[in-house]
Amino acid sequence: MSYQPIRTLAQEVKTNIAKVIVGKEDVIDQLLIGLIVSGHVLLEDVPGTGKTMLAKSFSKSLSLDFKRVQFTPDLLPSDLSGIHFYDQKQHDFVFRPGPLFTNLLLADEINRATPRTQSSLLECMEERQVSIDGETKRLDRPFMVIATQNPVEHQGTFPLPEAQLDRFLFKIKMGYPTNEEGLSLLKRFKSADPLAELQPVAGPAEIEAAQRAFSSVGIHDDVLLYLLQLVERTRVREDVAIGVSPRGSQALLRAAQVHAILKGREYVTPDDVKAMAKPVMSHRLSLRGMARGRQGEAERIVDEILRQAEVPAEAGITVRTG
C-alpha cells in the first residue's frame, strides 16, 4: 500500500502553515498526526508564544468547518452543545446546535472553564457524539479539539482532571522562537498579516482517506513489546501514582504509525515510538508527593524511562506483522 498521499497532504499543510508560523516543524507534525489518527491536541505554554495563531493557521489550511470558543468561568455546557428552544412560528421545540458541531474546535484557555463545562467535552472527544435532553446526536467527521492553556497562571483556572487529559493524544509545548526565527517573524508581520491571506490546501476527502490508511502500517511484535515496556514502566515507579492507561498505549501506537509514514517508512521502528513517547505519555502521568509541584517532572520521568528501557535490535523489525 502506498502512503504517499498522506506524506503529500502533510507536506502541503506544513508548507502552507509556514507562511504564517516560523519554525515549529515538530509541533506542526504533531498537529497533523493528531488529525490523521482522529486525536485531540492540548497546546500548553505561556501567553504570546503563538498557540492560537498556530491553531488558526492549521484550520485555515484545511477546508473544514472551524469554530473557536473562549473558555471562561461563566461558560455553560449548553453554550458548547446547543439548546432546544421553542420556535413560535413552528409551534415546536427546535434544536440550535452549539460550536461542538464542527470539524475543528479551538477550545481557547480550556482551564478557565469550570469542571462542569470541561466535563461536557468528555463524551464528544471520546465517542464523537453529544447527549442533549436525552437525545444522542452524532458529530461530523473529522472532529478534532485543539485546546490551549497557560501553565503559569493559576488564579481563576481549574486544572484539567486525569480523565480529561487522557483524552488528549498529545500535550505540546510551543517554546520561544530562536533569535533567527524571531527576526523572521518580525519581518513577516511588519507590514502585513499572512494569516488573513492563507488559503486551504486540503479537504475532507484527503483527510478521511489518510485516517483510513494509516492503520495498515506494519509493526513488529518486538517493537510492540518495547512500546508496552515503556508504558508498564510508568505504572511501577514510586514517584508515579497513576501511569499510562491502555488508551494511552493505543494512542502511542497510532502516533508512531503516522510518524513512520511522515519519515518515509511503511513500518514502525523504536525511534518512532521514542519520538512520540514524551508528547503522548507525559501528560498522562499523575505524580506523587513533591514530584507533583516540579515543572517538567513528568517529561523528565519519560526521558529516564526511555534511557533505561531495552531497545529491540534492528534486525527483523522491518517485517510487517499485525
C-alpha positions in Angstrom: 0.0 0.0 0.0 1.3 3.5 -0.9 1.3 6.1 1.8 2.5 8.9 -0.5 -0.9 10.7 -0.4 -0.5 11.0 3.4 3.0 12.4 3.0 1.8 14.8 0.3 -1.1 16.0 2.5 1.3 16.6 5.4 3.9 18.5 3.3 1.3 20.7 1.7 -0.2 21.7 5.0 3.2 22.3 6.6 4.3 24.5 3.7 1.1 26.5 3.9 1.3 27.0 7.7 5.0 28.0 7.3 3.7 31.2 5.5 2.5 32.3 9.0 4.3 30.3 11.6 8.1 30.4 11.7 9.8 27.1 12.6 7.9 24.7 14.9 8.0 21.9 12.4 7.8 19.2 15.2 4.7 20.9 16.6 3.0 21.1 13.2 3.9 17.4 12.6 2.2 16.5 15.9 -0.9 18.5 14.9 -1.0 16.6 11.6 -0.6 13.3 13.4 -3.4 14.2 15.7 -5.7 15.0 12.8 -4.8 11.8 10.9 -5.3 9.5 13.9 -8.6 11.3 14.9 -6.9 12.5 18.1 -7.1 15.8 20.1 -4.2 18.1 21.0 -3.5 20.3 24.0 -1.2 23.2 23.3 0.4 24.4 26.6 2.7 27.4 27.0 3.0 30.9 28.3 0.9 33.7 26.6 2.1 35.1 23.3 4.0 32.0 22.0 1.6 31.5 19.1 -0.7 28.8 20.3 -3.9 30.4 19.0 -2.2 31.6 15.9 -1.0 28.1 15.1 -4.4 26.6 15.6 -6.0 29.2 13.3 -3.3 28.7 10.6 -3.9 24.9 10.9 -7.6 25.3 10.5 -7.3 27.8 7.5 -5.0 25.3 5.7 -7.9 22.7 5.8 -11.2 23.1 4.0 -13.1 22.2 7.2 -15.6 23.9 9.4 -13.9 25.7 12.3 -15.2 27.2 15.5 -13.4 29.0 18.3 -14.7 29.2 21.9 -13.1 31.4 24.5 -13.4 29.3 27.7 -14.4 31.4 30.8 -15.7 30.6 34.3 -19.3 31.5 33.2 -19.3 29.3 30.2 -22.1 26.6 30.4 -22.2 23.1 28.9 -25.2 24.2 26.8 -23.1 27.0 25.4 -21.0 24.3 23.8 -23.6 21.6 22.9 -26.5 23.8 22.0 -30.1 24.0 23.2 -33.7 23.2 22.3 -35.7 26.4 22.1 -39.4 27.0 21.5 -40.0 28.3 18.0 -43.3 30.2 18.0 -43.6 30.1 14.2 -43.3 26.3 14.1 -45.1 25.8 17.5 -42.5 23.3 18.5 -39.1 23.0 20.1 -36.2 23.3 17.7 -32.6 22.4 18.3 -30.0 25.1 17.9 -26.5 23.4 17.6 -23.6 24.8 19.6 -20.0 25.1 18.5 -19.3 21.4 19.2 -21.0 20.7 15.9 -17.9 21.4 13.8 -14.8 19.7 12.4 -12.1 21.7 14.2 -12.9 23.2 17.6 -10.4 25.6 19.2 -11.0 25.5 23.0 -9.0 28.6 23.9 -7.8 28.7 27.6 -9.7 25.5 28.3 -8.6 25.5 32.0 -10.5 28.7 32.7 -13.9 26.9 32.4 -15.4 25.2 35.4 -15.1 21.4 35.8 -18.8 21.1 34.9 -18.2 22.7 31.5 -14.9 20.8 31.0 -16.7 17.5 31.6 -19.1 18.3 28.7 -16.2 17.7 26.3 -15.6 14.1 27.6 -18.3 12.4 25.5 -17.7 14.3 22.3 -13.9 13.8 22.5 -14.1 10.1 23.0 -17.3 9.0 21.3 -17.8 11.8 18.7 -21.3 12.3 19.9 -23.3 14.7 22.2 -26.2 13.8 24.5 -28.7 16.6 24.8 -32.1 16.3 26.6 -31.9 12.5 26.5 -31.2 12.5 22.7 -27.8 11.5 21.2 -26.5 13.5 18.3 -23.6 12.3 16.2 -20.8 14.8 15.4 -19.5 15.3 11.9 -16.2 13.7 10.9 -13.4 14.6 11.0 -13.8 16.0 14.5 -10.8 17.4 16.4 -10.4 19.5 19.5 -7.3 21.8 19.7 -7.2 23.2 23.3 -4.8 25.8 24.7 -3.8 26.6 28.3 -1.4 28.7 30.2 0.7 26.6 32.6 1.9 29.6 34.7 -1.2 31.5 35.7 -3.3 29.6 38.3 -5.7 32.3 39.6 -9.2 31.8 38.1 -8.3 28.4 36.5 -9.4 24.9 37.0 -6.8 22.2 36.3 -7.9 19.5 33.9 -8.7 16.2 35.6 -7.0 13.0 34.6 -10.0 11.7 32.7 -9.9 14.9 30.5 -6.1 14.8 30.0 -6.2 11.2 29.0 -8.5 12.1 26.0 -5.8 14.3 24.5 -3.5 12.4 22.2 -0.7 15.0 22.7 0.3 17.7 25.1 2.6 20.0 23.1 4.8 22.9 24.3 5.4 25.7 21.8 8.5 27.2 23.3 10.1 30.6 22.4 11.5 31.2 19.0 15.2 31.4 18.4 16.8 34.8 17.5 16.8 33.9 13.9 13.1 32.8 14.0 12.2 35.9 16.0 13.8 38.2 13.4 12.0 36.4 10.6 8.7 36.6 12.5 9.1 40.4 13.0 9.8 41.0 9.3 6.9 38.8 8.2 4.3 40.6 10.3 5.8 44.1 10.0 3.5 45.3 7.2 1.0 42.5 6.6 -1.0 39.7 8.2 -0.2 36.5 6.4 -2.9 34.6 8.3 -5.6 36.7 6.5 -4.3 35.6 3.1 -4.0 31.9 3.9 -5.9 29.5 1.6 -6.9 25.9 2.3 -4.8 23.2 0.6 -6.6 20.0 1.7 -10.2 19.0 2.3 -12.3 16.3 4.0 -11.7 13.7 1.2 -7.9 13.7 1.6 -8.2 13.7 5.4 -10.7 10.8 5.6 -8.5 8.8 3.2 -5.5 9.4 5.4 -7.5 8.4 8.5 -8.5 5.1 6.9 -5.0 4.2 5.5 -2.5 4.8 8.4 -3.6 1.8 10.5 -2.2 -0.7 8.0 1.4 0.5 8.7 3.3 -2.6 9.9 4.9 -3.0 13.4 6.9 -6.0 14.5 6.0 -7.8 17.7 9.4 -6.8 19.2 8.5 -3.1 18.7 5.1 -3.6 20.2 6.7 -5.2 23.3 9.1 -2.3 23.5 6.1 0.1 23.4 4.4 -1.9 26.2 7.6 -2.0 28.2 7.7 1.9 28.2 4.0 2.0 29.3 4.5 -0.6 32.0 7.5 1.2 33.5 5.2 4.3 34.1 2.9 2.1 36.3 5.6 0.7 38.7 7.5 3.8 39.6 7.3 5.0 43.2 7.0 8.7 42.1 4.0 8.0 39.8 0.6 7.5 41.3 -1.2 6.7 38.0 0.7 5.5 35.0 -0.2 5.5 31.3 -3.6 3.9 30.6 -4.5 1.4 27.9 -5.9 4.2 26.0 -2.5 5.9 26.2 -0.7 2.8 24.9 -3.1 2.7 21.9 -2.5 6.4 21.3 1.3 5.8 21.3 0.9 3.0 18.7 -1.3 5.1 16.4 1.0 8.2 16.7 4.1 6.0 16.0 2.4 4.6 12.9 1.8 8.0 11.4 5.2 9.3 12.4 6.7 6.4 10.5 4.8 7.4 7.4 6.0 11.0 7.7 9.5 9.8 7.9 9.1 7.8 4.7 8.7 4.3 6.1 6.0 1.7 5.9 6.8 0.1 9.2 7.3 1.3 12.8 10.8 1.4 14.4 11.7 2.0 18.0 12.7 5.5 17.0 9.1 6.3 16.0 8.0 5.1 19.4 10.7 7.2 21.2 9.8 10.3 19.2 6.1 10.1 20.2 6.6 8.9 23.8 7.0 12.2 25.5 4.1 14.1 23.9 1.8 11.1 24.3 2.8 9.9 27.8 3.9 12.8 29.9 0.5 14.4 30.5 -1.0 11.1 31.4 1.2 10.6 34.4 -0.2 11.5 37.8 2.7 12.1 40.1 3.1 11.6 43.9 4.4 13.9 46.6 6.9 16.6 45.8 7.1 15.5 42.2 3.7 16.9 41.5 4.9 20.5 42.0 8.1 20.4 40.0 7.8 21.9 36.5 8.7 19.4 33.7 8.9 16.5 36.1 6.7 14.2 34.0 8.8 14.9 30.9 11.9 14.1 32.9 10.4 10.8 34.1 9.6 9.8 30.5 13.1 10.7 29.4 14.5 8.5 32.2 12.3 5.6 31.2 13.4 5.9 27.6 17.1 5.7 28.7 16.5 2.7 30.9 14.3 0.6 28.6 15.9 -2.1 26.5 15.6 -1.2 22.8 15.0 -4.2 20.4 17.7 -5.0 17.9 17.2 -3.5 14.4 17.4 -6.9 12.7 13.9 -8.1 11.8 11.9 -5.1 12.8 11.2 -4.2 9.2 9.0 -7.3 8.9 5.4 -6.2 8.7 3.3 -8.1 11.2 -0.1 -7.5 12.8 
